[in-house]
């Protein structure tokens, strides 16, 4: 596809209108809740020894924009309209090629092939910086090269080889580009060989990669919605509630995850520091329509384990182990799930489906009771970590350090207060010093401290311990040094 230069130059003027907000997690880009479209280009290429063209431009655009399961339609729905796709030149994406690259397939230089294809596409107006994501389609990938992950996400871009182009593959790989890891499942067996929903130590559970068939980042060929953990950055604050103390035990009404809502859609419960239970409610709506109205998935609450921040794996739990079918994976009305080691019990009280009469008055949703047993509390030592550990400065200079303080208690324990102190060399000062912080179970807070050396300090490396201690139990303590190197 060739674009006229006048159109290309005119489009550059308006490039700033399509700037997309983005943040980063290690190795990937992370979606932020945003309404600007993400610009996508597709470049198709083949080799001199086999110049085949398995897809037409129309077919590619159908996958991305026009079919009933198009990638753009999926993301519009899953993000509640906060993420859309577009091209730089055309609203239904820019497709360049086919091009026959100069190098042949036998040289096995994947990056070289793609760069050659981009050079050829540049003659038709392609500029990489105009796009948030570039999808390269090569046909075929020679088996003699023996590469792994020949189709997949690479940073912000996607590579597809062979005749595997489909809506579900592009949607899944684009999810990786946006920062989402796989939707997995936990399959747990206790010491007696019995399948259980979860174990106290989840490292003893089998982490089944792609094991969540109800999430497009798992084994979801039907392009199911992202689960609540993977939707965190598309949800508004009122859609998420985190339970961090026994005082928050009670009954909660969770709205369906598929559609925008002003109510609660993701209920999180602290299990351990850095690990939450995620509860959500699914309905046969939109891309989740294939699940139907029968079975536990759409008649109960789904339970997963995941981290506190986006970018990691989620793990689906079976409420009827070992089965992970839609008929029995979720917690249905009248049934309870108990994680006794952490004092957490979940009970599904009632369900109102989108097809039920109650949906017209109270709205569709599921009532869940969260019970927390204080007897499960075993107070743990807190953690302290100086993230900007080692710094250099001149004698008399003030240096600022970032300190993370973590309450490692489970949710069954009450909120705790800690005192933070430091041990300074003579004539050194710190601000603040000797302060207290109240931290909820499983939570981490960040504070900054400023350490000032005296003008008489000699050139040396000084370790200045930062100590955190529970106010109610001085044995629950930890320390970490801030390192100040005087030049």
C-alpha positions as CSV (number, residue, x, y, z in Angstrom):
1,X,0.0,0.0,0.0
2,X,1.5,3.3,-1.0
3,X,0.6,6.6,0.5
4,X,0.9,10.0,-1.2
5,X,3.7,12.2,0.2
6,X,1.2,15.1,0.7
7,X,-1.0,13.0,3.0
8,X,2.1,11.8,4.8
9,X,3.4,15.4,5.5
10,X,0.0,16.6,6.4
11,X,-0.4,13.8,9.0
12,X,2.9,14.7,10.6
13,X,1.5,18.0,11.6
14,X,-1.2,16.2,13.7
15,X,1.1,13.6,15.2
16,X,0.9,15.3,18.6
17,X,-2.9,14.7,18.7
18,X,-2.3,11.0,19.1
19,X,0.2,10.9,21.9
20,X,-0.4,7.9,24.1
21,X,0.3,7.9,27.9
22,X,2.4,5.0,28.9
23,X,4.4,3.7,31.9
24,X,6.8,0.9,32.2
25,X,7.4,-2.3,34.1
26,X,10.6,-4.3,33.6
27,X,10.9,-5.3,30.0
28,X,7.4,-4.4,28.9
29,X,5.1,-1.4,28.4
30,X,2.1,-1.1,30.8
31,X,-1.3,0.1,29.7
32,X,-2.5,3.2,31.6
33,X,-6.2,4.1,31.6
34,X,-6.3,6.4,28.6
35,X,-8.6,7.3,25.8
36,X,-6.2,8.1,23.0
37,X,-5.9,5.5,20.3
38,X,-2.9,3.4,20.0
39,X,-1.4,3.6,16.5
40,X,-0.8,0.2,14.7
41,X,1.1,-0.6,11.5
42,X,1.4,-4.0,9.8
43,X,4.3,-4.9,7.6
44,X,4.2,-8.0,5.5
45,X,7.2,-9.6,3.8
46,X,8.5,-12.8,2.2
47,X,11.7,-14.2,0.8
48,X,13.2,-14.4,-2.7
49,X,13.1,-18.2,-2.6
50,X,9.4,-18.3,-1.7
51,X,7.6,-15.0,-2.4
52,X,4.2,-16.2,-1.2
53,X,1.4,-13.9,0.0
54,X,-0.9,-15.8,2.3
55,X,-2.9,-12.7,3.4
56,X,-4.5,-9.8,1.6
57,X,-4.6,-6.3,3.1
58,X,-8.3,-6.7,3.5
59,X,-7.9,-9.9,5.5
60,X,-5.4,-8.3,7.8
61,X,-7.7,-5.3,8.4
62,X,-10.6,-7.7,9.1
63,X,-8.5,-9.3,11.9
64,X,-7.6,-6.0,13.4
65,X,-10.8,-3.9,12.9
66,X,-13.7,-5.4,10.9
67,X,-14.5,-8.9,11.9
68,X,-17.0,-9.7,14.7
69,X,-14.0,-10.7,16.9
70,X,-11.6,-7.9,15.7
71,X,-8.8,-7.0,17.9
72,X,-9.9,-3.3,18.1
73,X,-13.4,-4.4,19.1
74,X,-12.1,-6.6,21.8
75,X,-9.9,-3.9,23.4
76,X,-12.7,-1.3,23.1
77,X,-15.0,-3.6,25.1
78,X,-12.4,-5.0,27.6
79,X,-11.0,-1.6,28.5
80,X,-14.5,0.1,28.8
81,X,-13.6,2.3,25.8
82,X,-10.3,3.4,27.3
83,X,-8.2,1.7,24.6
84,X,-8.7,1.8,20.9
85,X,-6.6,1.0,17.9
86,X,-6.0,3.1,14.7
87,X,-3.5,3.7,12.0
88,X,-1.4,6.8,11.4
89,X,-2.9,7.3,8.0
90,X,-6.1,5.3,8.1
91,X,-8.5,4.7,11.0
92,X,-8.5,0.9,10.3
93,X,-4.8,0.5,10.5
94,X,-1.9,1.0,8.1
95,X,-0.8,-2.2,6.2
96,X,2.4,-2.1,4.2
97,X,3.5,-4.8,1.8
98,X,3.9,-7.5,0.7
99,X,7.6,-6.9,0.3
100,X,10.3,-9.4,-0.8
101,X,13.3,-8.7,1.4
102,X,16.8,-8.9,-0.2
103,X,18.1,-11.6,2.2
104,X,16.9,-15.1,1.9
105,X,15.5,-17.2,4.6
106,X,18.5,-19.4,4.9
107,X,20.6,-16.8,6.7
108,X,18.3,-17.1,9.8
109,X,18.7,-13.4,10.6
110,X,15.3,-12.6,12.0
111,X,16.0,-9.0,13.0
112,X,17.8,-8.4,9.7
113,X,14.7,-9.5,7.8
114,X,12.4,-7.2,9.7
115,X,14.8,-4.2,9.3
116,X,14.9,-4.9,5.6
117,X,11.1,-5.0,5.4
118,X,10.9,-1.7,7.4
119,X,13.3,-0.1,4.9
120,X,11.1,-1.2,2.0
121,X,8.0,0.1,3.9
122,X,9.7,3.4,4.4
123,X,9.5,4.0,0.7
124,X,5.7,3.9,1.1
125,X,5.6,6.3,4.1
126,X,6.3,4.1,7.1
127,X,8.1,5.8,10.0
128,X,8.4,3.6,13.1
129,X,8.0,6.6,15.5
130,X,4.5,7.2,14.1
131,X,3.3,4.0,15.7
132,X,2.8,2.5,19.2
133,X,3.0,-1.1,17.8
134,X,4.3,-2.6,14.6
135,X,3.2,-6.1,13.6
136,X,5.4,-7.9,11.2
137,X,4.1,-10.8,9.3
138,X,6.6,-13.1,7.6
139,X,5.9,-16.1,5.5
140,X,7.2,-18.7,6.0
141,X,9.7,-19.1,8.9
142,X,12.3,-21.7,7.9
143,X,12.3,-24.7,10.2
144,X,16.0,-25.1,9.6
145,X,16.6,-21.9,11.7
146,X,15.3,-23.7,14.8
147,X,14.3,-20.5,16.7
148,X,11.9,-20.5,19.6
149,X,9.1,-18.0,20.1
150,X,9.0,-17.3,16.4
151,X,5.5,-15.8,16.9
152,X,5.1,-13.5,19.9
153,X,5.5,-10.1,21.4
154,X,8.9,-8.4,21.5
155,X,8.8,-5.3,23.5
156,X,6.1,-3.1,22.0
157,X,6.0,-5.0,18.7
158,X,4.6,-8.3,17.5
159,X,6.1,-10.9,15.1
160,X,3.8,-13.4,13.3
161,X,5.2,-16.2,11.1
162,X,3.4,-18.6,8.9
163,X,-0.4,-18.9,8.4
164,X,-1.3,-18.4,12.1
165,X,-2.7,-14.9,11.9
166,X,-5.9,-14.7,14.0
167,X,-7.8,-12.3,16.2
168,X,-7.0,-14.3,19.3
169,X,-3.3,-14.5,18.7
170,X,-2.9,-10.7,18.0
171,X,-5.1,-9.9,21.0
172,X,-3.0,-12.1,23.3
173,X,0.4,-10.9,22.0
174,X,-0.8,-7.3,22.1
175,X,-1.6,-7.9,25.8
176,X,2.0,-8.8,26.3
177,X,3.1,-5.6,24.6
178,X,0.9,-3.7,27.1
179,X,2.5,-5.3,30.1
180,X,0.2,-8.3,30.8
181,X,1.8,-11.6,31.7
182,X,0.0,-15.0,31.3
183,X,-3.2,-15.9,33.0
184,X,-2.2,-19.2,34.7
185,X,-3.9,-21.6,37.1
186,X,-2.8,-23.2,40.4
187,X,-3.3,-26.9,40.7
188,X,-2.6,-28.0,44.3
189,X,-2.3,-31.4,45.9
190,X,-2.1,-31.8,49.7
191,X,0.3,-34.2,51.5
192,X,-2.4,-36.9,51.4
193,X,-2.6,-36.7,47.6
194,X,-6.0,-34.9,47.6
195,X,-6.7,-32.0,45.2
196,X,-7.3,-28.7,47.0
197,X,-8.0,-25.2,45.9
198,X,-4.8,-23.8,47.4
199,X,-2.1,-24.6,49.9
200,X,-0.5,-22.4,52.6
201,X,2.7,-22.4,50.6
202,X,1.7,-21.9,47.0
203,X,5.2,-22.9,45.8
204,X,3.9,-26.4,46.5
205,X,1.2,-25.9,43.9
206,X,1.7,-26.6,40.2
207,X,1.6,-23.3,38.3
208,X,0.0,-24.3,35.0
209,X,1.1,-21.8,32.3
210,X,-1.9,-20.6,30.3
211,X,-4.1,-22.6,32.7
212,X,-6.8,-19.9,32.9
213,X,-9.2,-20.6,30.0
214,X,-11.4,-17.6,31.0
215,X,-8.8,-14.9,30.1
216,X,-7.4,-14.1,26.7
217,X,-3.9,-14.1,28.3
218,X,-4.5,-17.8,29.1
219,X,-5.9,-20.6,27.0
220,X,-8.9,-18.6,25.8
221,X,-9.5,-19.3,22.1
222,X,-12.8,-17.5,22.4
223,X,-11.0,-14.3,23.5
224,X,-12.5,-14.1,26.9
225,X,-12.2,-10.8,28.8
226,X,-9.1,-10.0,30.8
227,X,-9.6,-11.0,34.5
228,X,-9.8,-8.2,37.1
229,X,-6.1,-8.3,37.9
230,X,-5.2,-7.7,34.2
231,X,-7.8,-4.9,34.1
232,X,-6.5,-3.0,37.1
233,X,-5.3,0.0,35.1
234,X,-8.6,0.3,33.2
235,X,-10.7,0.2,36.3
236,X,-11.6,3.4,38.2
237,X,-10.9,3.7,42.0
238,X,-14.5,3.0,42.9
239,X,-14.3,-0.4,41.0
240,X,-11.6,-1.8,43.3
241,X,-11.7,-2.4,47.0
242,X,-8.8,-4.0,49.0
243,X,-9.4,-5.7,52.3
244,X,-6.4,-5.2,54.6
245,X,-7.9,-5.6,58.1
246,X,-10.4,-7.7,60.1
247,X,-12.6,-4.6,60.4
248,X,-13.4,-4.9,56.7
249,X,-15.0,-8.3,57.0
250,X,-18.5,-8.2,55.7
251,X,-20.8,-8.7,52.7
252,X,-19.9,-7.2,49.3
253,X,-21.8,-6.9,46.1
254,X,-19.5,-7.4,43.0
255,X,-20.7,-6.2,39.6
256,X,-19.8,-8.0,36.3
257,X,-16.3,-7.4,35.0
258,X,-17.3,-7.1,31.4
259,X,-19.0,-3.7,31.4
260,X,-18.3,-0.3,32.8
261,X,-19.7,0.3,36.2
262,X,-19.8,2.8,39.0
263,X,-19.8,0.0,41.5
264,X,-17.4,-2.6,42.9
265,X,-16.0,-5.0,40.2
266,X,-12.8,-6.3,41.8
267,X,-12.6,-7.3,45.5
268,X,-9.0,-7.8,46.7
269,X,-8.0,-9.5,50.0
270,X,-4.5,-9.4,51.3
271,X,-3.2,-13.0,51.7
272,X,0.5,-12.3,52.1
273,X,2.6,-9.2,51.5
274,X,2.7,-8.9,47.7
275,X,-0.1,-11.4,47.1
276,X,-3.9,-10.8,47.0
277,X,-7.0,-12.9,46.4
278,X,-8.9,-11.3,43.5
279,X,-12.7,-11.9,43.3
280,X,-14.8,-11.1,40.3
281,X,-18.1,-11.9,38.7
282,X,-18.5,-13.1,35.0
283,X,-21.6,-12.8,32.8
284,X,-22.2,-14.0,29.2
285,X,-21.8,-10.5,27.8
286,X,-20.0,-9.4,24.7
287,X,-16.8,-11.4,24.2
288,X,-17.8,-13.5,27.2
289,X,-21.0,-14.5,25.5
290,X,-19.8,-18.1,24.7
291,X,-19.7,-19.0,28.4
292,X,-23.5,-19.0,28.5
293,X,-25.7,-18.7,31.5
294,X,-25.2,-22.2,32.8
295,X,-22.3,-23.4,35.0
296,X,-20.6,-21.9,38.0
297,X,-18.5,-19.3,36.0
298,X,-21.6,-17.1,35.5
299,X,-23.4,-18.2,38.6
300,X,-20.7,-17.6,41.3
301,X,-17.6,-15.7,42.1
302,X,-14.3,-16.5,40.4
303,X,-11.2,-16.5,42.6
304,X,-7.6,-15.8,41.6
305,X,-4.3,-15.2,43.3
306,X,-2.1,-12.4,41.9
307,X,0.3,-9.6,43.0
308,X,-0.4,-6.1,44.1
309,X,0.7,-4.3,41.0
310,X,0.0,-5.0,37.2
311,X,2.6,-6.8,35.2
312,X,2.7,-10.2,36.8
313,X,0.9,-13.5,36.3
314,X,-2.6,-14.2,37.7
315,X,-3.5,-17.7,38.8
316,X,-7.0,-19.1,38.7
317,X,-8.1,-21.3,41.6
318,X,-10.7,-24.1,41.3
319,X,-13.5,-24.0,43.8
320,X,-14.2,-27.6,42.9
321,X,-10.7,-29.1,42.5
322,X,-9.3,-30.6,40.4
323,X,-11.8,-29.4,37.8
324,X,-11.2,-26.1,36.0
325,X,-14.3,-26.3,33.8
326,X,-16.7,-23.4,33.5
327,X,-19.3,-25.6,35.2
328,X,-17.5,-25.9,38.5
329,X,-14.5,-23.5,38.7
330,X,-16.3,-20.7,40.6
331,X,-17.8,-20.5,44.1
332,X,-21.5,-20.8,43.7
333,X,-24.4,-19.8,46.0
334,X,-24.4,-21.5,49.4
335,X,-20.8,-22.7,49.1
336,X,-17.7,-21.5,51.0
337,X,-14.0,-21.5,50.5
338,X,-11.6,-21.3,53.5
339,X,-7.9,-20.6,53.6
340,X,-7.5,-21.5,57.2
341,X,-3.8,-20.7,57.4
342,X,-4.6,-17.1,56.7
343,X,-8.0,-16.9,58.4
344,X,-9.9,-16.1,55.3
345,X,-13.3,-17.6,54.4
346,X,-15.4,-16.6,51.3
347,X,-19.1,-17.5,51.0
348,X,-21.3,-16.8,48.0
349,X,-24.6,-15.6,49.3
350,X,-26.7,-14.8,46.2
351,X,-26.4,-14.1,42.5
352,X,-28.3,-11.8,40.2
353,X,-27.5,-12.5,36.5
354,X,-28.0,-10.1,33.7
355,X,-31.0,-12.1,32.5
356,X,-32.7,-12.2,35.9
357,X,-35.5,-9.9,36.9
358,X,-33.5,-8.5,39.8
359,X,-31.0,-7.0,37.3
360,X,-33.6,-4.4,36.4
361,X,-33.7,-3.0,40.0
362,X,-30.5,-3.9,41.8
363,X,-28.3,-4.6,38.8
364,X,-26.5,-7.8,38.0
365,X,-23.9,-8.9,40.6
366,X,-22.9,-11.5,43.2
367,X,-23.1,-11.1,47.0
368,X,-20.0,-12.4,48.7
369,X,-19.4,-12.7,52.5
370,X,-15.8,-12.2,53.6
371,X,-15.0,-13.6,57.0
372,X,-11.6,-13.2,58.7
373,X,-10.6,-15.2,61.8
374,X,-8.3,-13.2,64.1
375,X,-7.1,-16.4,65.7
376,X,-5.1,-17.1,62.6
377,X,-2.8,-14.1,63.3
378,X,0.8,-14.9,64.0
379,X,2.6,-11.5,64.0
380,X,5.5,-11.4,61.7
381,X,8.7,-9.3,61.6
382,X,8.3,-6.1,59.4
383,X,10.7,-5.3,56.6
384,X,12.6,-2.2,55.8
385,X,14.5,-1.6,52.6
386,X,16.5,1.4,51.5
387,X,16.0,1.5,47.7
388,X,18.7,4.2,47.0
389,X,21.2,2.3,49.2
390,X,24.6,3.7,48.2
391,X,25.1,7.4,47.4
392,X,28.2,9.6,47.1
393,X,28.5,13.1,48.6
394,X,30.9,15.7,49.8
395,X,31.5,16.4,53.5
396,X,28.6,18.5,54.8
397,X,26.3,17.5,52.0
398,X,22.7,16.3,52.5
399,X,21.6,13.2,50.6
400,X,18.1,11.9,50.3
401,X,17.2,8.2,50.5
402,X,14.0,6.3,49.8
403,X,12.9,3.8,52.4
404,X,10.2,1.1,52.0
405,X,8.5,-0.1,55.2
406,X,6.4,-3.3,55.0
407,X,3.9,-4.8,57.4
408,X,4.4,-8.5,56.8
409,X,1.3,-9.6,58.8
410,X,-1.6,-11.4,57.2
411,X,-5.1,-9.9,57.0
412,X,-6.1,-11.7,60.2
413,X,-3.8,-9.5,62.2
414,X,-4.7,-5.9,63.3
415,X,-3.2,-2.9,61.8
416,X,0.2,-2.3,63.4
417,X,2.3,0.7,64.4
418,X,6.1,0.7,64.0
419,X,8.8,3.0,65.1
420,X,11.7,3.8,62.8
421,X,15.1,4.8,64.1
422,X,18.6,5.1,62.8
423,X,22.1,4.8,64.3
424,X,24.1,7.8,63.2
425,X,27.9,8.4,63.5
426,X,28.8,11.3,65.8
427,X,27.9,14.8,64.5
428,X,25.8,13.3,61.7
429,X,22.1,14.3,61.4
430,X,19.0,12.7,59.8
431,X,15.6,14.1,59.0
432,X,13.2,12.7,60.0
433,X,14.6,10.6,62.8
434,X,12.7,8.6,65.4
435,X,9.4,8.6,63.6
436,X,6.4,6.2,63.8
437,X,4.2,4.8,61.0
438,X,0.9,2.9,61.2
439,X,0.7,0.3,58.4
440,X,-2.1,-2.1,57.4
441,X,-1.5,-5.8,57.0
442,X,0.5,-6.8,53.9
443,X,1.0,-3.2,52.9
444,X,4.1,-1.3,52.0
445,X,4.6,2.5,52.4
446,X,7.4,4.6,51.1
447,X,9.1,7.4,52.9
448,X,12.1,9.6,52.3
449,X,14.9,10.5,54.7
450,X,17.7,13.0,54.4
451,X,21.1,12.3,55.9
452,X,23.7,15.0,56.4
453,X,27.4,14.4,57.0
454,X,29.4,16.9,59.1
455,X,31.8,19.2,57.2
456,X,34.6,17.4,59.2
457,X,33.7,14.0,57.8
458,X,36.6,12.1,56.4
459,X,36.6,10.4,53.0
460,X,35.1,7.0,53.7
461,X,32.1,4.7,53.4
462,X,29.6,5.0,56.2
463,X,26.9,2.5,56.9
464,X,23.9,4.1,58.7
465,X,21.4,1.4,59.8
466,X,17.7,2.1,59.5
467,X,15.7,0.1,62.0
468,X,12.0,-0.7,62.1
469,X,10.4,-2.2,65.3
470,X,6.8,-3.1,66.2
471,X,5.6,-0.8,69.0
472,X,3.8,-3.7,70.7
473,X,6.6,-6.2,70.4
474,X,10.3,-5.1,70.3
475,X,11.3,-8.6,69.1
476,X,9.6,-7.9,65.8
477,X,12.3,-5.8,64.2
478,X,14.4,-5.5,61.1
479,X,17.1,-3.2,59.7
480,X,18.7,-2.2,56.5
481,X,21.7,0.2,55.9
482,X,21.8,3.5,54.1
483,X,25.3,3.8,52.7
484,X,26.9,7.3,52.5
485,X,30.2,7.6,50.7
486,X,32.1,10.8,51.5
487,X,34.2,11.8,48.6
